Amino acid sequence: MTQTMTSIAVQKFQSGEQLWFWFLYSKSVRNGFSRIHYTPTRRPCEILDVESLITKLYLSGKLTEEQLSIMKEFGDKRRAPHQYIWKENRATQLWNDAMMILNDAAQKRGWID
């Protein structure tokens, strides 16, 4: 017996950070840079929705270029910067601020519990 996508419940994200990592992973799968690990999970948004949200946050001045750079750098590393690593101290603050902005915006759209 196979499950159809309509019978799978929509699973919201727990945080902006989880949304961000899901977004980067999904983009890499879509672009063929990562292996597909199928899990029957539906999300409340699509990759394009997140891309659009990030763009709007940047164009409105809520996210800075520096924050986006840190989000990309550590998203590619698949981890958040660590405040106790001296070289990552500044990045930690930028990351936390960016994730708070992303979290608030995604919560308003109903993507985060």
DALINSUL-V929349 format. One record per residue. N is the residue number from 1. RES is the residue in three letters. PSI is psi in radians with two decimals (* if undefined). OMEGA is omega in degrees with one decimal (NA if undefined). Layout:
n,res,psi,omega
N,RES,PSI,OMEGA
N,RES,PSI,OMEGA
//
This chain:
n,res,psi,omega
1,MET,2.26,-179.5
2,THR,2.60,176.9
3,GLN,2.43,172.8
4,THR,2.78,-178.7
5,MET,-0.43,-179.3
6,THR,-0.40,-179.2
7,SER,-0.06,180.0
8,ILE,2.21,-177.4
9,ALA,2.57,176.6
10,VAL,2.23,179.3
11,GLN,2.01,178.6
12,LYS,2.83,178.1
13,PHE,2.75,179.2
14,GLN,-0.37,-177.8
15,SER,2.93,175.4
16,GLY,-0.59,179.0
17,GLU,-0.77,177.4
18,GLN,-0.72,176.8
19,LEU,-0.80,-178.7
20,TRP,-0.82,-180.0
21,PHE,-0.67,176.2
22,TRP,-0.77,-179.7
23,PHE,-0.87,-179.2
24,LEU,-0.72,178.5
25,TYR,-0.78,-179.4
26,SER,-0.67,176.7
27,LYS,-0.71,-179.4
28,SER,-0.63,176.3
29,VAL,-0.80,-179.8
30,ARG,-0.64,-178.9
31,ASN,-0.01,176.4
32,GLY,0.27,-178.5
33,PHE,-0.10,-176.9
34,SER,2.70,177.7
35,ARG,2.56,179.4
36,ILE,2.16,173.4
37,HIS,1.67,-173.8
38,TYR,2.18,169.8
39,THR,2.32,-176.5
40,PRO,1.23,179.9
41,THR,2.19,173.6
42,ARG,2.44,178.2
43,ARG,2.75,-176.6
44,PRO,-0.01,-178.3
45,CYS,2.96,177.1
46,GLU,2.94,178.9
47,ILE,-0.77,-178.9
48,LEU,-0.60,177.3
49,ASP,-0.76,-179.5
50,VAL,-0.74,177.0
51,GLU,-0.76,179.6
52,SER,-0.74,179.2
53,LEU,-0.80,179.3
54,ILE,-0.75,179.3
55,THR,-0.78,179.1
56,LYS,-0.71,178.9
57,LEU,-0.66,178.4
58,TYR,-0.83,-177.5
59,LEU,-0.48,177.8
60,SER,-0.10,178.7
61,GLY,0.09,-180.0
62,LYS,-0.61,173.2
63,LEU,2.36,179.0
64,THR,2.90,177.0
65,GLU,-0.66,178.9
66,GLU,-0.72,177.5
67,GLN,-0.76,178.9
68,LEU,-0.67,178.6
69,SER,-0.77,178.0
70,ILE,-0.72,178.7
71,MET,-0.75,180.0
72,LYS,-0.83,-178.1
73,GLU,-0.89,-177.2
74,PHE,-0.40,172.2
75,GLY,-0.69,176.7
76,ASP,-0.52,177.0
77,LYS,-0.18,-179.1
78,ARG,0.71,175.7
79,ARG,2.78,175.5
80,ALA,2.70,174.9
81,PRO,2.66,-176.8
82,HIS,2.21,-175.0
83,GLN,-0.40,-177.7
84,TYR,-0.01,171.9
85,ILE,2.02,-171.5
86,TRP,-0.78,-178.5
87,LYS,-0.35,-176.4
88,GLU,0.09,-175.8
89,ASN,-0.89,179.3
90,ARG,-0.70,-179.8
91,ALA,-0.59,179.6
92,THR,-0.78,180.0
93,GLN,-0.77,178.2
94,LEU,-0.74,179.2
95,TRP,-0.88,-178.1
96,ASN,-0.76,177.9
97,ASP,-0.77,-179.7
98,ALA,-0.72,-179.3
99,MET,-0.58,177.0
100,MET,-0.73,178.3
101,ILE,-0.80,179.0
102,LEU,-0.74,179.1
103,ASN,-0.84,-179.2
104,ASP,-0.78,-178.7
105,ALA,-0.72,-179.8
106,ALA,-0.58,178.0
107,GLN,-0.68,177.9
108,LYS,-0.51,179.3
109,ARG,-0.10,178.5
110,GLY,0.35,-179.4
111,TRP,-0.29,-176.6
112,ILE,2.41,176.5
113,ASP,*,NA
//
